[in-house]
Amino acid sequence: MELWGKFILVDQVCQNGYINRTELTDKVFLDNPLKVGLNEKIYKTGDLGRYRNDGTIEFLGRVDHQVKVHGFRIELEEVEKTISEYDSVSAAVAMVEDNKRLVAYVTADEEVETDALKSTLKAKLPGYMVPTRIVQVDEFPVLPNGKVDKVCLAQIKPSAEENENTKIELPSSELEKKIAAIWKEVLDLPSVGVHENFFDIGGDSILSIQVISKAKTENLVVSPNQLFEHQTISELTRYLEAQNKHNTKAFDKTEFKHLVPIRSSGTKPPLFCLHSGGTHFFYYNQFANHLNTDRPVYALQASGHKDELVLHKSVREMAIDFITEIKKVQPQGPYHFIAYCYNTAIGMEVTRLLEETNDSANLIIADTMADYLSLFAPSRTNVRTSALLKRLKADPIKTVHRFVRSKFILPLKEKYKTLTSSGSEKLIRTLHNNHIKLYREYDWKPIANDIRVLLTEKSATDFNTKVIASWRKMTNKEVVIVSVEGTHDKLFEDATIVKKTASIVDACMKEFESTRKTG
């Protein structure tokens, strides 16, 4: 079920405020915006909630329990709730240590296998919400008011056996130390263990580019592909040492400029994921983990994000480059593609080019309208103006605010970010801006192929009708609509939703392959 925006819960109160604490009173005792009664106040409780589509309110926990770890906002109560659902665990307390790592303390009826618990959490939560360390205690220390004493709890040391199992193994070889020094600098961590996963401790696509750049200054040649496949210092070190020892590049995956093997093993026809508007393939990491394990998964990116960018001049040119590398791992169809956001244009052109060689292609569109920018074409000015006037009449303040934000504030912010960006961020923005340019210039024409569209529920009831109509113009055959849960932004990111998205994509590929056999 789709969830709406979060909000802070308030209570209607009559109190004057906190004694001798004017600033706190002004912060949480607010004037009632509904203006019911004279001088009536509402109290900002600090509880976080959100409306569901059916009108009910879902309680999400406390605002003051939100923390930020490596740029990700985490609700500690959600982590604690998920841990508490594990067999034998009675209660859990999550917190962030001084070294910026998420840690959890648990009480249980029996000894908890922390590795098994972590595996369970990884299936339910995003990687950044899985605690780096889980410590089992007999009981939680409490304050006089009955709340858990987190300061005292953080001072509890694991038992010798637990410490042996959870301690961080520091780098020992020179190569491990070099890579660890780079990771510490990029991730802003005081120490990094050789078995800690880069992406679990705060790494992301932009930071990975910084790692690659800094490695180059240390005369270490590391590609995005290698960092993606070998996500710990130990694994990456072993790979680089093996490469140096054998001094060979026989079918080395780093030869690919655009193709990234997320999972190269499996007997089924691969799924090729076209990179998102952010121009990188890390977006599909969590999604790939939930697909059928016998299905190879590859991603395609516009450029390797190195110092010399590959800036294509057209969508067709990019599609040709993609197909050249696709054919190296899968010479013949049927081919499976999933396209999202701006890359629906790439998906269309790849499918069209494969049609010319009589190769069958299964194009799956993830909750995106075809030729979205056509909505803003000059020919639709009257339609847009009429819609704007209706919104002004219904809610003038909100409409004016949104108009000013979309037409002036956001474009200025984007220009400022582009002008002030540097290093890896500048590379990403350059690729992104070029991608938007190619999308605008793309000539959208129908293909002779079925198109499968994953569609989430929308608050605007007529928008999905427009999405479906836009794709029916893009094919001479059938548009298959597949309902999916979540929202456009959460299909591949939300821990619960992405698992369901993967299941539906698996079903789409299975159906396509079955049709090819019977046909």
Contacts in CASP RR format, 6 or more apart in sequence:
PFRMAT RR
TARGET T0000
AUTHOR 0000-0000-0000
METHOD contacts of the structure
MODEL  1
MELWGKFILVDQVCQNGYINRTELTDKVFLDNPLKVGLNEKIYKTGDLGR
YRNDGTIEFLGRVDHQVKVHGFRIELEEVEKTISEYDSVSAAVAMVEDNK
RLVAYVTADEEVETDALKSTLKAKLPGYMVPTRIVQVDEFPVLPNGKVDK
VCLAQIKPSAEENENTKIELPSSELEKKIAAIWKEVLDLPSVGVHENFFD
IGGDSILSIQVISKAKTENLVVSPNQLFEHQTISELTRYLEAQNKHNTKA
FDKTEFKHLVPIRSSGTKPPLFCLHSGGTHFFYYNQFANHLNTDRPVYAL
QASGHKDELVLHKSVREMAIDFITEIKKVQPQGPYHFIAYCYNTAIGMEV
TRLLEETNDSANLIIADTMADYLSLFAPSRTNVRTSALLKRLKADPIKTV
HRFVRSKFILPLKEKYKTLTSSGSEKLIRTLHNNHIKLYREYDWKPIAND
IRVLLTEKSATDFNTKVIASWRKMTNKEVVIVSVEGTHDKLFEDATIVKK
TASIVDACMKEFESTRKTG
1 52 0 8 1.000
1 53 0 8 1.000
1 54 0 8 1.000
1 457 0 8 1.000
1 485 0 8 1.000
1 486 0 8 1.000
2 53 0 8 1.000
2 456 0 8 1.000
2 457 0 8 1.000
2 459 0 8 1.000
2 485 0 8 1.000
2 486 0 8 1.000
2 487 0 8 1.000
3 50 0 8 1.000
3 51 0 8 1.000
3 52 0 8 1.000
3 53 0 8 1.000
3 58 0 8 1.000
3 486 0 8 1.000
3 487 0 8 1.000
4 50 0 8 1.000
4 51 0 8 1.000
4 52 0 8 1.000
4 53 0 8 1.000
4 459 0 8 1.000
5 50 0 8 1.000
5 51 0 8 1.000
6 48 0 8 1.000
6 49 0 8 1.000
6 50 0 8 1.000
6 60 0 8 1.000
7 48 0 8 1.000
7 49 0 8 1.000
7 50 0 8 1.000
7 51 0 8 1.000
8 44 0 8 1.000
8 45 0 8 1.000
8 46 0 8 1.000
8 47 0 8 1.000
8 48 0 8 1.000
8 49 0 8 1.000
8 63 0 8 1.000
9 45 0 8 1.000
9 46 0 8 1.000
9 47 0 8 1.000
9 48 0 8 1.000
9 49 0 8 1.000
9 57 0 8 1.000
9 59 0 8 1.000
10 30 0 8 1.000
10 42 0 8 1.000
10 43 0 8 1.000
10 44 0 8 1.000
10 45 0 8 1.000
11 42 0 8 1.000
11 43 0 8 1.000
11 45 0 8 1.000
12 32 0 8 1.000
12 40 0 8 1.000
12 42 0 8 1.000
12 43 0 8 1.000
13 29 0 8 1.000
13 41 0 8 1.000
13 42 0 8 1.000
13 43 0 8 1.000
14 40 0 8 1.000
14 41 0 8 1.000
15 29 0 8 1.000
15 41 0 8 1.000
15 43 0 8 1.000
16 25 0 8 1.000
16 29 0 8 1.000
17 25 0 8 1.000
17 29 0 8 1.000
18 24 0 8 1.000
18 25 0 8 1.000
27 44 0 8 1.000
28 43 0 8 1.000
28 44 0 8 1.000
28 46 0 8 1.000
29 41 0 8 1.000
29 42 0 8 1.000
29 43 0 8 1.000
29 44 0 8 1.000
30 41 0 8 1.000
30 42 0 8 1.000
30 43 0 8 1.000
30 44 0 8 1.000
31 40 0 8 1.000
31 41 0 8 1.000
31 42 0 8 1.000
32 40 0 8 1.000
32 41 0 8 1.000
32 42 0 8 1.000
46 62 0 8 1.000
46 63 0 8 1.000
46 64 0 8 1.000
47 59 0 8 1.000
47 61 0 8 1.000
47 62 0 8 1.000
47 63 0 8 1.000
48 59 0 8 1.000
48 60 0 8 1.000
48 61 0 8 1.000
48 62 0 8 1.000
48 63 0 8 1.000
48 66 0 8 1.000
48 75 0 8 1.000
49 57 0 8 1.000
49 58 0 8 1.000
49 59 0 8 1.000
49 60 0 8 1.000
49 61 0 8 1.000
50 57 0 8 1.000
50 58 0 8 1.000
50 60 0 8 1.000
51 57 0 8 1.000
51 58 0 8 1.000
52 58 0 8 1.000
53 457 0 8 1.000
60 75 0 8 1.000
60 77 0 8 1.000
60 78 0 8 1.000
61 75 0 8 1.000
61 77 0 8 1.000
62 77 0 8 1.000
65 75 0 8 1.000
65 76 0 8 1.000
65 77 0 8 1.000
66 73 0 8 1.000
66 74 0 8 1.000
66 75 0 8 1.000
66 76 0 8 1.000
67 73 0 8 1.000
67 74 0 8 1.000
67 76 0 8 1.000
67 95 0 8 1.000
67 96 0 8 1.000
68 74 0 8 1.000
69 96 0 8 1.000
69 100 0 8 1.000
69 101 0 8 1.000
69 102 0 8 1.000
69 128 0 8 1.000
69 202 0 8 1.000
70 100 0 8 1.000
70 128 0 8 1.000
70 187 0 8 1.000
70 201 0 8 1.000
70 202 0 8 1.000
70 203 0 8 1.000
71 202 0 8 1.000
72 126 0 8 1.000
72 128 0 8 1.000
72 129 0 8 1.000
72 202 0 8 1.000
74 102 0 8 1.000
74 128 0 8 1.000
74 129 0 8 1.000
76 94 0 8 1.000
76 95 0 8 1.000
78 125 0 8 1.000
78 129 0 8 1.000
79 92 0 8 1.000
79 94 0 8 1.000
79 102 0 8 1.000
79 104 0 8 1.000
79 125 0 8 1.000
79 129 0 8 1.000
79 131 0 8 1.000
80 91 0 8 1.000
80 92 0 8 1.000
80 93 0 8 1.000
80 94 0 8 1.000
80 104 0 8 1.000
82 121 0 8 1.000
82 124 0 8 1.000
82 125 0 8 1.000
83 89 0 8 1.000
83 92 0 8 1.000
83 94 0 8 1.000
83 104 0 8 1.000
83 106 0 8 1.000
83 117 0 8 1.000
83 121 0 8 1.000
83 131 0 8 1.000
83 134 0 8 1.000
84 90 0 8 1.000
84 91 0 8 1.000
84 92 0 8 1.000
86 112 0 8 1.000
86 117 0 8 1.000
86 120 0 8 1.000
86 121 0 8 1.000
88 108 0 8 1.000
88 109 0 8 1.000
88 110 0 8 1.000
88 112 0 8 1.000
89 106 0 8 1.000
89 107 0 8 1.000
89 108 0 8 1.000
89 112 0 8 1.000
89 117 0 8 1.000
90 106 0 8 1.000
90 107 0 8 1.000
90 108 0 8 1.000
90 109 0 8 1.000
91 106 0 8 1.000
91 107 0 8 1.000
91 140 0 8 1.000
92 104 0 8 1.000
92 105 0 8 1.000
92 106 0 8 1.000
92 107 0 8 1.000
93 104 0 8 1.000
93 105 0 8 1.000
93 106 0 8 1.000
93 140 0 8 1.000
93 148 0 8 1.000
93 150 0 8 1.000
93 153 0 8 1.000
94 102 0 8 1.000
94 103 0 8 1.000
94 104 0 8 1.000
94 105 0 8 1.000
94 131 0 8 1.000
95 102 0 8 1.000
95 103 0 8 1.000
95 104 0 8 1.000
95 105 0 8 1.000
95 150 0 8 1.000
95 153 0 8 1.000
95 154 0 8 1.000
96 102 0 8 1.000
96 103 0 8 1.000
97 103 0 8 1.000
97 154 0 8 1.000
99 189 0 8 1.000
99 190 0 8 1.000
99 191 0 8 1.000
100 188 0 8 1.000
100 189 0 8 1.000
101 131 0 8 1.000
101 132 0 8 1.000
101 133 0 8 1.000
101 201 0 8 1.000
102 128 0 8 1.000
102 129 0 8 1.000
102 130 0 8 1.000
102 131 0 8 1.000
102 132 0 8 1.000
103 131 0 8 1.000
103 132 0 8 1.000
103 133 0 8 1.000
103 134 0 8 1.000
103 135 0 8 1.000
104 131 0 8 1.000
104 133 0 8 1.000
104 134 0 8 1.000
104 135 0 8 1.000
105 134 0 8 1.000
105 135 0 8 1.000
105 136 0 8 1.000
105 137 0 8 1.000
105 140 0 8 1.000
105 153 0 8 1.000
105 156 0 8 1.000
106 112 0 8 1.000
106 134 0 8 1.000
106 135 0 8 1.000
106 136 0 8 1.000
106 137 0 8 1.000
107 136 0 8 1.000
107 137 0 8 1.000
107 138 0 8 1.000
107 139 0 8 1.000
107 140 0 8 1.000
108 136 0 8 1.000
111 136 0 8 1.000
112 134 0 8 1.000
112 136 0 8 1.000
114 134 0 8 1.000
114 136 0 8 1.000
114 162 0 8 1.000
114 165 0 8 1.000
114 166 0 8 1.000
117 134 0 8 1.000
118 130 0 8 1.000
118 131 0 8 1.000
118 134 0 8 1.000
121 129 0 8 1.000
121 130 0 8 1.000
121 131 0 8 1.000
122 130 0 8 1.000
123 499 0 8 1.000
124 495 0 8 1.000
124 496 0 8 1.000
125 495 0 8 1.000
126 286 0 8 1.000
126 493 0 8 1.000
126 494 0 8 1.000
126 495 0 8 1.000
127 199 0 8 1.000
127 200 0 8 1.000
127 286 0 8 1.000
127 495 0 8 1.000
128 200 0 8 1.000
128 202 0 8 1.000
129 495 0 8 1.000
130 200 0 8 1.000
132 196 0 8 1.000
132 200 0 8 1.000
132 201 0 8 1.000
133 166 0 8 1.000
134 166 0 8 1.000
135 156 0 8 1.000
135 158 0 8 1.000
135 162 0 8 1.000
135 166 0 8 1.000
136 162 0 8 1.000
137 153 0 8 1.000
137 156 0 8 1.000
140 148 0 8 1.000
140 149 0 8 1.000
140 153 0 8 1.000
141 148 0 8 1.000
141 149 0 8 1.000
141 152 0 8 1.000
141 153 0 8 1.000
141 156 0 8 1.000
142 148 0 8 1.000
142 149 0 8 1.000
143 149 0 8 1.000
157 163 0 8 1.000
158 166 0 8 1.000
168 191 0 8 1.000
168 192 0 8 1.000
168 193 0 8 1.000
168 196 0 8 1.000
169 193 0 8 1.000
169 194 0 8 1.000
169 195 0 8 1.000
170 180 0 8 1.000
170 191 0 8 1.000
170 193 0 8 1.000
170 194 0 8 1.000
171 177 0 8 1.000
171 179 0 8 1.000
171 180 0 8 1.000
171 192 0 8 1.000
171 193 0 8 1.000
171 194 0 8 1.000
171 233 0 8 1.000
172 194 0 8 1.000
173 237 0 8 1.000
175 220 0 8 1.000
175 237 0 8 1.000
175 240 0 8 1.000
175 241 0 8 1.000
176 194 0 8 1.000
176 233 0 8 1.000
176 234 0 8 1.000
176 237 0 8 1.000
178 218 0 8 1.000
178 220 0 8 1.000
179 215 0 8 1.000
179 220 0 8 1.000
179 233 0 8 1.000
179 236 0 8 1.000
179 237 0 8 1.000
180 192 0 8 1.000
180 193 0 8 1.000
180 194 0 8 1.000
180 233 0 8 1.000
182 211 0 8 1.000
182 214 0 8 1.000
182 215 0 8 1.000
182 218 0 8 1.000
183 189 0 8 1.000
183 192 0 8 1.000
183 198 0 8 1.000
183 211 0 8 1.000
183 233 0 8 1.000
184 190 0 8 1.000
184 191 0 8 1.000
184 192 0 8 1.000
185 214 0 8 1.000
186 203 0 8 1.000
186 207 0 8 1.000
186 210 0 8 1.000
186 211 0 8 1.000
186 214 0 8 1.000
187 201 0 8 1.000
187 202 0 8 1.000
187 203 0 8 1.000
187 207 0 8 1.000
189 201 0 8 1.000
192 201 0 8 1.000
192 233 0 8 1.000
193 233 0 8 1.000
194 232 0 8 1.000
194 233 0 8 1.000
194 234 0 8 1.000
194 237 0 8 1.000
195 232 0 8 1.000
195 233 0 8 1.000
195 234 0 8 1.000
196 232 0 8 1.000
196 233 0 8 1.000
197 231 0 8 1.000
197 232 0 8 1.000
198 208 0 8 1.000
198 211 0 8 1.000
198 227 0 8 1.000
198 231 0 8 1.000
198 232 0 8 1.000
199 231 0 8 1.000
199 282 0 8 1.000
199 285 0 8 1.000
204 282 0 8 1.000
205 278 0 8 1.000
205 280 0 8 1.000
205 282 0 8 1.000
205 283 0 8 1.000
205 428 0 8 1.000
206 424 0 8 1.000
206 425 0 8 1.000
206 428 0 8 1.000
207 424 0 8 1.000
208 224 0 8 1.000
208 227 0 8 1.000
208 228 0 8 1.000
208 282 0 8 1.000
209 224 0 8 1.000
209 305 0 8 1.000
209 424 0 8 1.000
209 427 0 8 1.000
209 428 0 8 1.000
210 423 0 8 1.000
210 424 0 8 1.000
211 222 0 8 1.000
211 227 0 8 1.000
212 222 0 8 1.000
212 223 0 8 1.000
212 224 0 8 1.000
212 227 0 8 1.000
212 305 0 8 1.000
212 306 0 8 1.000
213 307 0 8 1.000
213 423 0 8 1.000
213 424 0 8 1.000
215 221 0 8 1.000
215 222 0 8 1.000
216 222 0 8 1.000
216 307 0 8 1.000
220 240 0 8 1.000
222 236 0 8 1.000
222 240 0 8 1.000
223 254 0 8 1.000
223 304 0 8 1.000
223 306 0 8 1.000
224 260 0 8 1.000
224 280 0 8 1.000
224 281 0 8 1.000
224 301 0 8 1.000
224 304 0 8 1.000
224 305 0 8 1.000
225 253 0 8 1.000
225 254 0 8 1.000
225 256 0 8 1.000
225 260 0 8 1.000
225 261 0 8 1.000
226 236 0 8 1.000
226 239 0 8 1.000
226 240 0 8 1.000
226 253 0 8 1.000
226 254 0 8 1.000
227 236 0 8 1.000
228 260 0 8 1.000
228 262 0 8 1.000
228 281 0 8 1.000
228 282 0 8 1.000
228 285 0 8 1.000
229 239 0 8 1.000
229 253 0 8 1.000
229 261 0 8 1.000
230 236 0 8 1.000
230 238 0 8 1.000
230 239 0 8 1.000
243 252 0 8 1.000
249 255 0 8 1.000
253 259 0 8 1.000
253 261 0 8 1.000
253 264 0 8 1.000
256 325 0 8 1.000
256 328 0 8 1.000
257 303 0 8 1.000
257 304 0 8 1.000
257 310 0 8 1.000
257 321 0 8 1.000
257 325 0 8 1.000
258 300 0 8 1.000
258 301 0 8 1.000
258 302 0 8 1.000
258 303 0 8 1.000
258 304 0 8 1.000
258 310 0 8 1.000
258 321 0 8 1.000
258 322 0 8 1.000
258 325 0 8 1.000
259 298 0 8 1.000
259 299 0 8 1.000
259 300 0 8 1.000
259 322 0 8 1.000
259 325 0 8 1.000
259 326 0 8 1.000
259 328 0 8 1.000
259 329 0 8 1.000
260 281 0 8 1.000
260 298 0 8 1.000
260 299 0 8 1.000
260 300 0 8 1.000
260 301 0 8 1.000
261 296 0 8 1.000
261 297 0 8 1.000
261 298 0 8 1.000
261 329 0 8 1.000
262 273 0 8 1.000
262 281 0 8 1.000
262 284 0 8 1.000
262 285 0 8 1.000
262 288 0 8 1.000
262 297 0 8 1.000
262 298 0 8 1.000
262 299 0 8 1.000
263 288 0 8 1.000
263 295 0 8 1.000
263 296 0 8 1.000
263 297 0 8 1.000
264 296 0 8 1.000
264 298 0 8 1.000
264 329 0 8 1.000
265 296 0 8 1.000
266 293 0 8 1.000
266 294 0 8 1.000
266 295 0 8 1.000
266 296 0 8 1.000
267 294 0 8 1.000
268 292 0 8 1.000
268 294 0 8 1.000
268 295 0 8 1.000
268 296 0 8 1.000
268 509 0 8 1.000
268 513 0 8 1.000
269 295 0 8 1.000
269 330 0 8 1.000
269 333 0 8 1.000
269 334 0 8 1.000
269 335 0 8 1.000
269 336 0 8 1.000
269 509 0 8 1.000
269 513 0 8 1.000
270 295 0 8 1.000
270 296 0 8 1.000
270 297 0 8 1.000
270 298 0 8 1.000
270 329 0 8 1.000
270 330 0 8 1.000
270 336 0 8 1.000
271 291 0 8 1.000
271 295 0 8 1.000
271 296 0 8 1.000
271 297 0 8 1.000
271 298 0 8 1.000
271 336 0 8 1.000
271 337 0 8 1.000
271 338 0 8 1.000
271 505 0 8 1.000
271 509 0 8 1.000
272 298 0 8 1.000
272 299 0 8 1.000
272 300 0 8 1.000
272 326 0 8 1.000
272 335 0 8 1.000
272 336 0 8 1.000
272 337 0 8 1.000
272 338 0 8 1.000
273 281 0 8 1.000
273 284 0 8 1.000
273 287 0 8 1.000
273 288 0 8 1.000
273 297 0 8 1.000
273 298 0 8 1.000
273 299 0 8 1.000
273 300 0 8 1.000
273 337 0 8 1.000
273 338 0 8 1.000
274 299 0 8 1.000
274 300 0 8 1.000
274 322 0 8 1.000
274 337 0 8 1.000
274 338 0 8 1.000
274 339 0 8 1.000
274 340 0 8 1.000
274 343 0 8 1.000
274 346 0 8 1.000
274 347 0 8 1.000
274 350 0 8 1.000
275 281 0 8 1.000
275 283 0 8 1.000
275 299 0 8 1.000
275 300 0 8 1.000
275 301 0 8 1.000
275 302 0 8 1.000
275 343 0 8 1.000
276 283 0 8 1.000
276 340 0 8 1.000
276 341 0 8 1.000
276 342 0 8 1.000
276 343 0 8 1.000
277 340 0 8 1.000
277 341 0 8 1.000
277 342 0 8 1.000
277 343 0 8 1.000
277 432 0 8 1.000
277 435 0 8 1.000
278 428 0 8 1.000
278 431 0 8 1.000
278 432 0 8 1.000
278 435 0 8 1.000
279 301 0 8 1.000
279 302 0 8 1.000
279 303 0 8 1.000
279 305 0 8 1.000
279 428 0 8 1.000
279 431 0 8 1.000
279 432 0 8 1.000
279 435 0 8 1.000
280 301 0 8 1.000
280 305 0 8 1.000
280 428 0 8 1.000
281 299 0 8 1.000
281 300 0 8 1.000
281 301 0 8 1.000
283 492 0 8 1.000
283 493 0 8 1.000
284 297 0 8 1.000
284 299 0 8 1.000
284 492 0 8 1.000
286 492 0 8 1.000
286 493 0 8 1.000
286 495 0 8 1.000
286 498 0 8 1.000
287 492 0 8 1.000
287 498 0 8 1.000
287 501 0 8 1.000
287 502 0 8 1.000
288 297 0 8 1.000
288 502 0 8 1.000
290 498 0 8 1.000
290 499 0 8 1.000
290 501 0 8 1.000
290 502 0 8 1.000
290 503 0 8 1.000
291 297 0 8 1.000
291 502 0 8 1.000
291 505 0 8 1.000
291 506 0 8 1.000
292 506 0 8 1.000
295 506 0 8 1.000
295 509 0 8 1.000
296 329 0 8 1.000
298 326 0 8 1.000
298 329 0 8 1.000
300 322 0 8 1.000
300 325 0 8 1.000
300 326 0 8 1.000
300 346 0 8 1.000
302 310 0 8 1.000
302 312 0 8 1.000
302 318 0 8 1.000
302 431 0 8 1.000
302 434 0 8 1.000
302 435 0 8 1.000
303 309 0 8 1.000
303 310 0 8 1.000
303 311 0 8 1.000
303 431 0 8 1.000
304 310 0 8 1.000
305 424 0 8 1.000
305 427 0 8 1.000
305 428 0 8 1.000
305 431 0 8 1.000
309 427 0 8 1.000
309 430 0 8 1.000
309 431 0 8 1.000
310 321 0 8 1.000
311 430 0 8 1.000
311 431 0 8 1.000
311 434 0 8 1.000
312 318 0 8 1.000
312 321 0 8 1.000
312 434 0 8 1.000
312 438 0 8 1.000
313 438 0 8 1.000
314 438 0 8 1.000
314 441 0 8 1.000
314 442 0 8 1.000
315 345 0 8 1.000
315 346 0 8 1.000
315 349 0 8 1.000
315 438 0 8 1.000
315 439 0 8 1.000
315 441 0 8 1.000
315 442 0 8 1.000
316 349 0 8 1.000
316 353 0 8 1.000
318 346 0 8 1.000
318 349 0 8 1.000
318 438 0 8 1.000
319 346 0 8 1.000
319 347 0 8 1.000
319 349 0 8 1.000
319 350 0 8 1.000
319 352 0 8 1.000
319 353 0 8 1.000
320 353 0 8 1.000
322 346 0 8 1.000
322 350 0 8 1.000
323 350 0 8 1.000
323 353 0 8 1.000
323 354 0 8 1.000
326 335 0 8 1.000
332 359 0 8 1.000
333 354 0 8 1.000
333 359 0 8 1.000
333 360 0 8 1.000
333 361 0 8 1.000
334 359 0 8 1.000
334 360 0 8 1.000
334 361 0 8 1.000
334 362 0 8 1.000
334 512 0 8 1.000
334 513 0 8 1.000
334 516 0 8 1.000
335 354 0 8 1.000
335 359 0 8 1.000
335 360 0 8 1.000
335 361 0 8 1.000
335 362 0 8 1.000
336 361 0 8 1.000
336 362 0 8 1.000
336 364 0 8 1.000
336 509 0 8 1.000
336 512 0 8 1.000
337 347 0 8 1.000
337 350 0 8 1.000
337 351 0 8 1.000
337 361 0 8 1.000
337 362 0 8 1.000
337 363 0 8 1.000
337 364 0 8 1.000
338 364 0 8 1.000
338 365 0 8 1.000
338 366 0 8 1.000
338 505 0 8 1.000
339 346 0 8 1.000
339 347 0 8 1.000
339 348 0 8 1.000
339 363 0 8 1.000
339 364 0 8 1.000
339 365 0 8 1.000
339 366 0 8 1.000
339 368 0 8 1.000
340 365 0 8 1.000
340 366 0 8 1.000
340 367 0 8 1.000
340 368 0 8 1.000
340 491 0 8 1.000
340 492 0 8 1.000
341 366 0 8 1.000
341 368 0 8 1.000
342 435 0 8 1.000
342 436 0 8 1.000
342 439 0 8 1.000
344 365 0 8 1.000
344 368 0 8 1.000
344 370 0 8 1.000
345 438 0 8 1.000
345 439 0 8 1.000
345 442 0 8 1.000
345 444 0 8 1.000
347 363 0 8 1.000
348 363 0 8 1.000
348 370 0 8 1.000
348 444 0 8 1.000
348 447 0 8 1.000
348 474 0 8 1.000
349 442 0 8 1.000
350 361 0 8 1.000
351 361 0 8 1.000
351 363 0 8 1.000
351 447 0 8 1.000
351 449 0 8 1.000
352 445 0 8 1.000
352 447 0 8 1.000
354 360 0 8 1.000
354 361 0 8 1.000
355 361 0 8 1.000
355 447 0 8 1.000
355 448 0 8 1.000
355 449 0 8 1.000
360 516 0 8 1.000
361 449 0 8 1.000
362 450 0 8 1.000
362 452 0 8 1.000
362 508 0 8 1.000
362 509 0 8 1.000
362 512 0 8 1.000
363 447 0 8 1.000
363 449 0 8 1.000
363 450 0 8 1.000
363 451 0 8 1.000
363 452 0 8 1.000
364 452 0 8 1.000
364 453 0 8 1.000
364 454 0 8 1.000
364 505 0 8 1.000
364 508 0 8 1.000
365 451 0 8 1.000
365 452 0 8 1.000
365 453 0 8 1.000
365 454 0 8 1.000
365 471 0 8 1.000
366 454 0 8 1.000
366 491 0 8 1.000
366 492 0 8 1.000
366 501 0 8 1.000
367 453 0 8 1.000
367 454 0 8 1.000
367 455 0 8 1.000
367 456 0 8 1.000
367 467 0 8 1.000
367 484 0 8 1.000
367 488 0 8 1.000
367 491 0 8 1.000
368 467 0 8 1.000
368 488 0 8 1.000
369 375 0 8 1.000
369 466 0 8 1.000
369 467 0 8 1.000
369 470 0 8 1.000
369 471 0 8 1.000
370 444 0 8 1.000
370 467 0 8 1.000
370 470 0 8 1.000
370 471 0 8 1.000
370 473 0 8 1.000
370 474 0 8 1.000
371 442 0 8 1.000
371 444 0 8 1.000
371 470 0 8 1.000
371 474 0 8 1.000
372 470 0 8 1.000
373 439 0 8 1.000
373 440 0 8 1.000
374 380 0 8 1.000
374 444 0 8 1.000
375 384 0 8 1.000
376 384 0 8 1.000
388 399 0 8 1.000
388 403 0 8 1.000
391 398 0 8 1.000
391 399 0 8 1.000
392 399 0 8 1.000
392 400 0 8 1.000
417 429 0 8 1.000
418 429 0 8 1.000
418 433 0 8 1.000
421 429 0 8 1.000
444 474 0 8 1.000
445 474 0 8 1.000
446 473 0 8 1.000
446 474 0 8 1.000
446 475 0 8 1.000
446 476 0 8 1.000
447 474 0 8 1.000
447 475 0 8 1.000
447 476 0 8 1.000
448 475 0 8 1.000
448 476 0 8 1.000
448 477 0 8 1.000
449 475 0 8 1.000
449 477 0 8 1.000
450 475 0 8 1.000
450 477 0 8 1.000
450 478 0 8 1.000
450 479 0 8 1.000
450 480 0 8 1.000
451 471 0 8 1.000
451 474 0 8 1.000
451 475 0 8 1.000
451 477 0 8 1.000
451 478 0 8 1.000
451 479 0 8 1.000
451 480 0 8 1.000
452 479 0 8 1.000
452 480 0 8 1.000
452 482 0 8 1.000
452 508 0 8 1.000
452 512 0 8 1.000
453 467 0 8 1.000
453 468 0 8 1.000
453 471 0 8 1.000
453 479 0 8 1.000
453 480 0 8 1.000
453 481 0 8 1.000
453 482 0 8 1.000
454 482 0 8 1.000
454 484 0 8 1.000
454 491 0 8 1.000
454 501 0 8 1.000
454 504 0 8 1.000
454 505 0 8 1.000
455 464 0 8 1.000
455 467 0 8 1.000
455 468 0 8 1.000
455 481 0 8 1.000
455 482 0 8 1.000
455 483 0 8 1.000
455 484 0 8 1.000
456 483 0 8 1.000
456 484 0 8 1.000
456 485 0 8 1.000
456 486 0 8 1.000
456 487 0 8 1.000
456 488 0 8 1.000
456 491 0 8 1.000
457 464 0 8 1.000
457 483 0 8 1.000
457 486 0 8 1.000
458 464 0 8 1.000
468 479 0 8 1.000
468 481 0 8 1.000
471 479 0 8 1.000
472 479 0 8 1.000
482 504 0 8 1.000
482 508 0 8 1.000
484 491 0 8 1.000
484 500 0 8 1.000
484 501 0 8 1.000
484 504 0 8 1.000
485 497 0 8 1.000
485 500 0 8 1.000
486 494 0 8 1.000
486 497 0 8 1.000
490 497 0 8 1.000
490 498 0 8 1.000
491 497 0 8 1.000
491 498 0 8 1.000
491 501 0 8 1.000
492 498 0 8 1.000
492 501 0 8 1.000
END
